[in-house]
Amino acid sequence: MIREARDTDWPAIWPILREAFATGDTYPFPPDIAEDDAHRAWMAVPRATYVADEDGQILGTYYLKPNQPGLGAHVCNAGYIVAKGARGRGLGRALCAHSLEEARRLGFRAMQFNLVVSTNERARRLWPEMGFATVGTLPGAFRHAEYGYVDALVMYRAL
């Protein structure tokens, strides 16, 4: 079940985020991000945050927020993380499909991913299957923990 996150979900969300950020291979957050900073970025700043809940266990999460303020606020940005132990079960696809519906419901007209790391093969396969097109490449825009400076893709989809 994918539902809107509650404050009481944070203790289950934080380990998922911490593990993903610590790898330094898909998200630009510092690998040693403080919990308060992660909470602000994932729960406080976004317009809405959601979790995939299976029998009370949080397996994944995503957020929706305006990509830009004011005159660009009709385009949303989303970020997704699936718990390491829950990967390979189609949960990323389910979270994305849910986010597209929620984004429409919230009045967004498009969704944009600003920093899809070029070495993130799962994302590079899934996002086009979900209707996203690469609209730009940012050379060396991501400092990957293992590979150094790698390209990042900007991907976009009208809703």
N, C-alpha and C positions, 0 to 999 in steps of 0.2 A: 504494500500500500504506500503510495506517495502522498504525503500530506504536508501542510505548512508546518514549519518547525516551531517549537515552543521553547521558551527559556529553559525549561526543564530538560530539553534534549541536549543542551550544550555539553554536559559531561560525556556524552556518547559521541558527539560530533568532534570535539577537540582532538581526541586521539587519532581519528581518521585524517584530519587536516594536518596535525603535527607530523604524522608518518609521511604523508604525501609531500609536504613542504620540505622536510628534512632531506629528501633525495636530491633536490636541486636540479631536477630534470624536466619538470613540466610547468611549474608555477614560479612567477617572479618573486614571491614572498621570500624573505630571508629564511634560510634553512633552520635558523635558531630563533625564529619569531617568538616573541613573548605571547603568552596566552591571551592577555588583555588586547594586544594588537590584532591577533587573529580573530578574536570575538568581535571586535569593532568592524573589521573588514568583512567578515562573513555573516554576521548577524545584525549589527546595528546600522551600517551604511546602506545595504541593499534595500530595495523596496519590499522584497519578500525573500524568504529562505525556506527551502523545502527539504524533507528527509524521505528516504526510502526506509520504511519501517516494516520489518518482518517479525511478527510475534513479539514486539517490544524491543527488538534489536535493530539499531540504526546501521544500515549497510551502505548508505551513500547519501549525498547531499548536493544541493545546488542552490544558487542564488540568482535573482533577477534584479537588475538596477538599470537606470538610464545610462546609456553609454556616454552621454554628454549632458550638460545642463541646458536649460532654456530651450532654444530653438533646435537643439539636437536631441531633446529628451524623448522623442517619439521612437527612437532606435534604442533597443535595450542591449545589455551585455549580460552574459551568463557565465558562470563557472561551475564545473561539476567535479566531484571526487567520489569515487567508489572505494570502499574499504578493500584493502589488499586481498583479504580472504574471500571477498564476494565478486572478484573480477572473473570475467569469462562466462557470465551467466546472462548477459544481455541487459544488465542493469543500467549501464551507460546509455544505451539506446532508449530504454524506458524513461530515464530521467530527462533526456533530451526531448522526446516526444511530449512528455508532460509539460516541460518548460515552454515548448512552442504554443501549446494550448493556453497555458497560464499567461504567457506574454500577450497573446491575442485578447484574452479576457481582461487583462489590465490596461488594454488600449494601446499597446505598442504596435508599430507598423512594420518593424524589421528587427532582426537580431544580428549583432556583430560580435565576432570574437577578435580581439585586438592582438593576441599574442599566442598563436598556436605554434608551439615549438616544432621546428622542422624534423627533429628526431623522434617526435611522439607519433609513432606509427599507428597506434590505436586510434588516436584522434584524427589523424590524416586519412584514415580509411573510413571512419564513422561519419564525420561531419559531411562529406560530400553525399554519402548515402542518405543523410537527413536533409538534403536540399541546399547545403551551403556551398558557395563558390569562393574560391580564392580570388580576392580582388587586389592583393598586393603582397609583396615579399619585402621584409625589412632585413637587409643584410646584417648579419652579426648582432642582431638586437637582443639575443638571449645569451647569458653567460652560464652555460651548462656545466654542472659540477664535474662531469667526466670528459666532455669533448671540447670545452672552452667555448669560444664565441660561435654560435650557430644562428642560422636564419630563423626568423619567425614569420608566420603567415598571418595575414588579416583575412578573415573569412566573413561572408555576409549572406544573409537570406531575408528576402521579403516575407512578411507574414500575411 
